[in-house]
Amino acid sequence: MNIVRHIPNLLTLGNLFCGTAAVIFAVKGDFFATAFLVILGIGFDFLDGFAARLLKVQGELGKQLDSLADMVTSGVVPGIVMLQMLVNAIDKDAVGYFGVDAYGKSGSNLPYLGLLLTLAACYRLAKFNLDERQSDSFIGVPTPAMSLFVISLPLIVEYTDYHFIVELIQNKYFLIGVTLFFSFIMNSEIPLFSLKFKNFGLKDNLIKYIFLVLSIVLLVVIKVAAIPTIILLYIVISLIQNMTKK
């Protein structure tokens, strides 16, 4: 048996392991561990595709495994995180939906709306597997981008000094808006550029280099608050690129 050809699938399973562990921490309300595991899982998700192309072992099994792993890391996890945040937005004293008496305190079924992100991510991943137009770019926001945006929100609340941003994130209407926005835009027909590099020439990758430089600057300047800003920047730059092409 050629072990090398299984390396991409092992990396994909690493993504699934991280996502499964992140679910456990998200249920506990440990958002730092959740974010760490999701970012690690997304790293595995990037590496499995890179390894498959490098080793020339791309196949249908890897494609299906990739989507199944993404469903957990970038579908189930952000849905649970959003559910927890909606509970805390409704009742500031709640200890998450699965915390002590949290459901009794909030007395609301509204937090279940957060799981709409999970449903929308599942629908997008199923569409992605059937859509042959998304080999070099994306149509609709990819699920890892949505997941990064959502898991960064409780970290901003915990680790940033921008009080107006914290108050905004803790507002239930803002969280509902984020849920509805990403549920829609993940399954929209909006083209977005991919960060896959076929070569490293400036001419062919100008937009990608601009985005990466701006992302690094944002991370240095505003730290964890940069994560959702970078995701929004990604969408805006893609929209500008689309208008320029037209």
N, C-alpha and C positions, 0 to 999 in steps of 0.2 A: 504493500500500500504506500502510495506517495503522500507522505505527511505534509509536504509543502503546499499541496493544493487545498488542504483543509485549514491553512492559516487564516484566510479571510473569514471563514465561518466561525473559527474560534474567537476571533476579534468581535464578531457579531454577537456571539454568546456572552462575551465580556460586557457588551452593551446591555444585554438582557439582564445579566446578573446585577449590574449597577442600577438598572431601572427597578428591578424587583426589590432590592434593598432600599432604594429611595422611597418606594411606596410605604414600606414599614416606618421609615423615619418621618414621612409626611403625615401618616396617621397619628404618630406620636406628637406631632407639632414641632419636631426638630428641623427647622427649615435650613439651618446652616449645613447639616449633614445631607439633607435632601438635595440642596443646590450642588454641593461637592460631588455627589454621586451622579447627578444628572449631567453635569459638565464632563465628568470622567466618561460617562456612557456615550455622550455625544462625540467625545474624542475617539472612542472605540469605533463609533459609527463612521467617522471620517476615515479612520485608518483601514477599516475593512474594505471600503471601496478602493482606496489607494493601493492596498495590497493586492486586491483582485486584479486591478489593471496592470500593476507591476509584474505580477506572476502569470498574467494572462490565463486566469482560471475563472473568469466571470461565467456565471450560469444561472439557471432559473431557481435552483435551490437557494443560492446565496441571496437572490433578489427577494424571495419569499421570507427567508429568515430575517433579512434586514428590516422588512416592514413589520414583522411580528415583534421584533425587539424594539423598534421605534414606537410601536403602539403602546408599550409599557412605559418606556423612558420619556417619550415626548407626547404621550396621550393620556395615560392613566395618572401619572404623577402630577402634571399641571392641573388636571381636573380636581384632584384631592386638595392640592395647595389652594386653589381658588375657593373650594368649598370651605376650607378652614378659615381663609381670610374673610369670607362673607359672614361667617359666624362671628368672628371677632369685630367686624365692622358693625354688626347689629347690636352686639353686646360687648362693650370694651372689657368687661370683666370675665368674659368666657375664656376657657382654656382650650380653644379649638373644639371642633364638632365632637371629637371623641374624648374630650376632656371631662373632668368631673362636673356633672350636671349642666354641661354646656348646652345641650339641646333643650333642657327644661328652662334654662335662663333665657335663651333667645326666643323660644316659643314660635319659631318660624321655619317653614320649609324652603324659604328663599335660597339658602345655601346650596341646595341641590342644583340650582341653576349653573353652578360652577362646573358640574359634570357635563354640561353642554360642550365644553372644550374637548372632553374625551370622545364624545360622539362625533364631533366635527373632525377631529384628528383621524379617527377610524375611517370615516368616509373619504377623507383626503388621501389616506394611504392606499385605500382600495382603488381609488381613481388613478393614483400615481402608477400603480402596477399595470394598469391597462392602457395608460396614455403614452404613446410613443413619441410625443412631441417634447418630452421633458428630459431628453438625454444630455443636452448641453446647457439648459437653463430650466427655470421653474415656471410653472403657471400656478399662481396662488402662492401664498407664503408657506414655506416648508414647515413641518411640525417642529423640528428642533428650534427654529427661530421663535415660534410661539412659546415653546416650553421655557426657553431662556428668559423671555420677557416675564413670564408669570412667576417663575421661581426667584427672580431677582427682587420682586416687590416686597416680600417680607424681610429680605436682607436690607433693603433700603430703609425700611421702617426701623430696623434694629441698629444699623450702623451709620446712618447719615445724619448730619446736623442741619439739613435743609428742612426746617419745620413745616413749611408750606407744602412741600412735596409729601412729607409723612402724613399730614392731614388729608391731602388729596387721596393718597393710596388707601387710607383707612375709611374713606367714604364709600358706602355701599353702592351708590349710583355710579361712581367711577369704576368700581369693580364689575358691575353689571355691564357697563359700556365696554370695558376691555374684553369681557367674555363674549359679548355679541359681535364686537368688531373682529376679533380673531377667528371666531367660528365662521364668520362670513368670508373674510379675506383669505383664509386657508383654502376655501373651495371656490374662490373667484377665478375669473379668466384673465387676471392681470399677470402679464409676463414679468418675471423678476430674474435678474442675472444670477448666475451660479458662480461660486468661488473656486470651481475646478479650473486648473491651469493646464492647457494643452502644451503651452510653451510659456516662457517668461518674458517675451518681448513686450516693450512698453506700448507699442501701437495696438496690439491685440488685447491688452489687459489694462488699459488706462483707467477705466472705471473701477476695476477691482483694486488697483493700487491706490487710487484716491480714497476709496472706501476703507481700505486697511490702514492707511496713514491717519485718516480722521478718527478711526476707531481707537487707535493707539493713543492719540492725543486726548480723546475723551476719557479713556481709562486712567490716564495719568492725572488728568485735571480733576475729574469728578468721581473717580473710583467706581464703587459699586453702582452708583446712580447712572453710570454710563451705559450699563447693559441694556435697559429698555430704550435708551436714547439711540444706541447703535442699531437696534432692531428697527426702530422708526426711520432712522437715517437710511437703512438698507431699502426700505419700502419707498421712501421719497426719491432716492437716487435712481431706483428702477423706474419710477414713474417719469422722472425727468428724461431718462434715457429713452423711454418709449415715445415720449412726445418729440424728442430730437429726431428719432428715426422717422417718425411720420412727417 
